[in-house]
């Protein structure tokens, strides 16, 4: 069991399997957000995933705090699936090799990328884009350079998602 005390319970994110009107926290699936204080006086915000039947000693303590929160008027929000933009922030980065192979598989050429970079009007932005393209060892899905350049060469956000997923799996 963790050697800390829960000093504040912030709320709960429901899982898609959770009935948001549930009032018995031991039946709820989701993520509890709270603050603990350690014996040395330090504090830390934590998130603990809860699932019925997986109630180790610390989870029981979290469930008790969550139940007190519910009993005092706390509400479990209805589950809302993440938006495509939110999901993109969690996509794994691609290596430079994976991105370039993904572009080839999406019927795009490096010449198209070079032309898109050359078309950037601001010299400083153009130089920064060229440096990113030539020297980055990995690329994030939401990286402004990626979003801009791939849109410029004619890929929709959904096509970039497909390119990304394919590149990660090859």
Residue, then its C-alpha position, 0 to 999 in steps of 0.5 A: x500500500x502506498x504510504x500517503x494520504x488522499x487530501x483532495x479528490x478532484x473528480x472522475x473520468x468515466x470509462x465508456x463502460x460506466x453508467x455515469x449515473x452510478x452512485x456506488x464507486x466500487x462498481x465504476x470503471x474509470x480514472x480517479x483524479x486526486x491529490x496525496x500528501x506523503x509523510x515528508x509533507x510533499x504533495x502529488x496529483x495522481x490518477x488511478x484507474x479503477x475497475x471493479x474486482x481489481x481493488x488492491x489496498x490502495x484502490x480501496x482507499x481511492x474508492x473510499x475517497x471517490x465515494x465520499x466525493x460522490x456522496x457530497x455531490x460529485x458527479x461522474x461525467x457522461x463518457x464522451x469519446x475523444x475527438x480525432x484531434x485528441x486522438x492524434x496527440x496520442x499517436x506514437x511518433x514516426x522515425x524519419x524513415x517511417x515517415x518517408x516510407x509512409x509518404x511513398x506508400x501514400x503516392x507522394x514524393x519527396x519532390x512534393x515535400x521540397x516544393x511545399x517547403x520552397x513555397x513557404x513565403x517567410x524565409x525564417x519559417x522556410x529555413x526552419x521547415x527545411x531543417x526539420x525535414x532534413x534533420x529530424x529523427x522523429x516526427x509527431x502527428x500534431x507537429x505544426x510542420x507535419x500538419x502544414x506540409x502534409x496538407x500542402x501536398x494534398x493529404x487530408x487529416x484522415x489520410x495522414x492518420x492512415x499514413x501514420x497508422x500504416x507507417x507504424x505497422x510496417 
